[in-house]
Amino acid sequence: MKKYLLLICVFGLFFSSCNKSKEEKAEALIKDKVIASLYHPDTYKPVSTHVDSCFWNRDNLPKFIQILDELTKLLSKQEEYTKDMEEEHFTMGIFSPNRYYASEYEISKYNDAKKKYNLLKGKLDKTNAKISSKYKELKQVVQHIYADKPTGWLIRHQFTSMNGDNTMSLKGEMIFFSDLDFSECGDGVSKENFEVISSFIQEIKDSESIDDLNDAYEALIKQNTVL
């Protein structure tokens, strides 16, 4: 009799776990990730969790982030080369030999600055070509970033926790993407970052030129958004 009671208990636990709601499964999956992002993990209190079908292409989303990271580094180089070129151009103006008289020192300084300027221009031209290529690649990936059928779940989780000084309770909201089985998910992003990134993706889809993409990207950077 005891054996049968034990089996009944085991099956009861099994079926109760299978009957968990999507929200319960989502909360169990993301709890540790949410807590790990807080100043004071012990003050974490869940408020609400909403689960919706996710149509993100799980293959193209990582590609999008990778290309955006590469683009960020290229734009940083572009800014660096442009600034250095301006400095060398300024130096060329100071020591320009196009005057009645120029000393050997001035000519040497001018030629040195001109050499550096031309080297930087060559690097800038190559970088600009790479930026153009990355923008086109980004545009292509974004065109297929959404799938025709659900690929997983989009989890919106609201919670409260104490601020960094542990003086007041703040309300937060994070977005997570999980697979259809609620077995894995990536690190979450804040609601604000999610909205900015979603808007940026749409601007890329609607853009008709590299200049449009550049404007959208600069707007993203101004938001101090972290991918």
C-alpha positions as CSV (number, residue, x, y, z in Angstrom):
1,M,0.0,0.0,0.0
2,K,2.8,2.4,0.9
3,K,4.4,1.7,-2.5
4,Y,1.2,2.7,-4.3
5,L,1.0,5.9,-2.2
6,L,4.6,6.7,-3.1
7,L,3.9,6.3,-6.8
8,I,0.8,8.5,-6.5
9,C,2.9,11.2,-4.9
10,V,5.5,11.0,-7.6
11,F,3.0,11.2,-10.4
12,G,1.3,14.0,-8.6
13,L,4.5,16.0,-8.5
14,F,5.2,15.3,-12.1
15,F,1.8,16.4,-13.3
16,S,1.8,19.5,-11.1
17,S,5.1,20.6,-12.7
18,C,3.8,20.0,-16.1
19,N,0.7,22.1,-15.4
20,K,2.7,25.2,-14.5
21,S,1.6,28.3,-16.3
22,K,3.8,30.0,-18.8
23,E,4.3,32.8,-16.4
24,E,5.4,30.5,-13.6
25,K,7.9,28.7,-16.0
26,A,9.2,32.1,-17.2
27,E,9.7,33.4,-13.6
28,A,11.6,30.3,-12.6
29,L,13.8,30.6,-15.7
30,I,14.7,34.3,-15.3
31,K,14.8,34.7,-11.5
32,D,18.6,34.2,-11.1
33,K,19.4,36.5,-14.1
34,V,17.3,39.3,-12.6
35,I,18.8,38.9,-9.2
36,A,22.3,38.9,-10.6
37,S,21.7,42.3,-12.1
38,L,20.6,44.0,-8.8
39,Y,22.6,46.1,-6.3
40,H,20.9,44.3,-3.4
41,P,19.7,40.8,-4.6
42,D,18.1,40.0,-1.2
43,T,15.6,42.8,-1.7
44,Y,14.2,41.4,-5.0
45,K,10.4,41.1,-5.1
46,P,8.6,40.0,-8.3
47,V,5.6,42.1,-9.3
48,S,4.2,40.7,-12.5
49,T,5.3,38.6,-15.5
50,H,3.8,38.7,-19.0
51,V,4.6,36.1,-21.6
52,D,4.0,36.7,-25.3
53,S,4.9,34.8,-28.5
54,C,8.3,35.9,-29.8
55,F,8.9,36.2,-33.6
56,W,12.6,37.1,-33.4
57,N,14.7,35.1,-35.7
58,R,17.0,33.4,-33.2
59,D,19.8,33.0,-35.8
60,N,19.7,36.5,-37.1
61,L,19.5,38.3,-33.8
62,P,23.0,37.3,-32.7
63,K,24.3,38.3,-36.1
64,F,22.7,41.7,-35.7
65,I,24.4,42.3,-32.4
66,Q,27.7,41.0,-33.8
67,I,27.6,43.3,-36.8
68,L,26.6,46.3,-34.6
69,D,29.5,45.6,-32.3
70,E,31.9,45.5,-35.3
71,L,30.3,48.7,-36.7
72,T,30.8,50.4,-33.3
73,K,34.5,49.7,-33.4
74,L,34.8,50.9,-37.0
75,L,33.0,54.1,-36.3
76,S,35.4,54.7,-33.4
77,K,38.3,54.3,-35.7
78,Q,36.7,56.6,-38.2
79,E,36.4,59.3,-35.5
80,E,40.0,58.7,-34.4
81,Y,41.5,58.9,-37.9
82,T,39.4,62.0,-38.7
83,K,40.6,63.8,-35.6
84,D,44.2,62.9,-36.2
85,M,44.0,64.1,-39.8
86,E,42.7,67.4,-38.6
87,E,45.7,67.8,-36.3
88,E,48.2,66.9,-39.1
89,H,46.4,69.3,-41.4
90,F,46.7,72.0,-38.9
91,T,50.4,71.3,-38.5
92,M,50.8,71.5,-42.3
93,G,49.2,74.9,-42.3
94,I,51.6,76.2,-39.7
95,F,54.7,75.0,-41.5
96,S,53.5,75.4,-45.1
97,P,56.5,76.1,-47.4
98,N,54.3,78.1,-49.8
99,R,55.9,81.3,-48.6
100,Y,58.8,83.6,-49.5
101,Y,61.1,81.7,-47.3
102,A,60.9,78.4,-45.3
103,S,63.7,76.9,-43.2
104,E,64.8,73.3,-43.5
105,Y,63.1,72.7,-40.1
106,E,59.8,74.1,-41.3
107,I,60.0,72.0,-44.5
108,S,60.8,68.9,-42.5
109,K,57.9,69.5,-40.2
110,Y,55.5,70.1,-43.1
111,N,56.7,67.0,-45.0
112,D,56.4,64.8,-41.8
113,A,52.8,66.1,-41.2
114,K,51.9,65.6,-44.8
115,K,53.2,62.0,-44.7
116,K,51.2,61.2,-41.6
117,Y,48.1,62.9,-43.1
118,N,48.3,60.8,-46.2
119,L,48.8,57.6,-44.2
120,L,45.8,58.5,-42.0
121,K,43.7,59.3,-45.1
122,G,44.5,55.8,-46.5
123,K,43.4,54.2,-43.3
124,L,40.3,56.4,-43.2
125,D,39.3,55.5,-46.8
126,K,39.7,51.7,-46.0
127,T,37.7,52.2,-42.8
128,N,34.9,54.1,-44.6
129,A,34.7,51.2,-47.1
130,K,34.3,48.7,-44.3
131,I,31.7,50.8,-42.7
132,S,29.7,51.0,-45.9
133,S,30.0,47.2,-46.2
134,K,28.9,46.6,-42.6
135,Y,25.9,48.9,-43.0
136,K,24.7,47.0,-46.0
137,E,25.3,43.7,-44.1
138,L,23.3,45.1,-41.2
139,K,20.5,46.1,-43.5
140,Q,20.3,42.6,-45.0
141,V,20.3,40.9,-41.6
142,V,17.5,43.2,-40.3
143,Q,15.3,42.4,-43.3
144,H,15.1,38.9,-42.0
145,I,15.3,39.5,-38.2
146,Y,11.7,38.5,-37.7
147,A,10.3,35.0,-38.3
148,D,7.0,33.9,-39.8
149,K,6.1,31.8,-36.8
150,P,6.9,31.9,-33.1
151,T,10.5,31.0,-32.2
152,G,10.1,31.3,-28.5
153,W,8.7,33.6,-25.8
154,L,9.1,37.3,-25.0
155,I,9.0,37.7,-21.3
156,R,8.3,41.1,-19.7
157,H,9.1,41.0,-16.0
158,Q,8.4,43.7,-13.4
159,F,9.9,43.7,-10.0
160,T,11.0,45.9,-7.1
161,S,14.4,46.1,-5.4
162,M,16.4,48.6,-3.3
163,N,18.5,51.2,-5.0
164,G,22.3,51.3,-4.8
165,D,22.3,53.3,-1.6
166,N,19.8,50.9,-0.1
167,T,17.6,53.8,0.9
168,M,14.5,53.3,-1.3
169,S,12.7,50.7,-3.2
170,L,12.6,51.1,-7.0
171,K,10.5,49.5,-9.6
172,G,12.2,47.9,-12.6
173,E,11.3,46.0,-15.8
174,M,13.4,43.7,-17.9
175,I,12.8,41.9,-21.1
176,F,13.9,38.4,-21.8
177,F,13.8,36.0,-24.8
178,S,13.4,32.3,-24.1
179,D,13.0,29.2,-26.2
180,L,9.6,27.5,-26.6
181,D,10.4,25.0,-23.9
182,F,11.4,27.6,-21.3
183,S,14.7,25.8,-20.9
184,E,17.1,28.6,-21.8
185,C,17.2,32.4,-22.2
186,G,19.7,35.1,-22.7
187,D,20.6,37.9,-20.4
188,G,17.7,40.4,-20.1
189,V,17.7,44.0,-21.1
190,S,15.9,47.0,-19.5
191,K,12.6,48.0,-20.9
192,E,14.1,51.3,-22.0
193,N,16.9,49.7,-23.9
194,F,14.5,47.2,-25.5
195,E,12.3,50.0,-26.8
196,V,15.3,52.0,-28.2
197,I,16.8,48.9,-29.9
198,S,13.4,47.9,-31.4
199,S,13.0,51.4,-32.7
200,F,16.5,51.3,-34.2
201,I,15.8,48.0,-35.9
202,Q,12.7,49.5,-37.5
203,E,14.6,52.6,-38.6
204,I,17.2,50.3,-40.3
205,K,14.4,48.5,-42.1
206,D,12.9,51.8,-43.3
207,S,16.2,53.4,-44.3
208,E,17.1,54.1,-47.9
209,S,20.7,55.2,-47.6
210,I,23.8,54.8,-45.5
211,D,23.3,58.4,-44.3
212,D,19.9,57.4,-42.9
213,L,21.5,54.4,-41.1
214,N,24.2,56.6,-39.7
215,D,21.7,59.1,-38.3
216,A,19.8,56.2,-36.7
217,Y,23.0,54.8,-35.2
218,E,24.1,58.1,-33.8
219,A,20.7,58.5,-32.2
220,L,21.1,55.1,-30.6
221,I,24.5,56.1,-29.2
222,K,23.1,59.2,-27.7
223,Q,20.6,57.1,-25.8
224,N,23.6,55.4,-24.1
225,T,22.1,52.1,-25.1
226,V,24.1,49.0,-24.3
227,L,23.4,45.9,-26.5
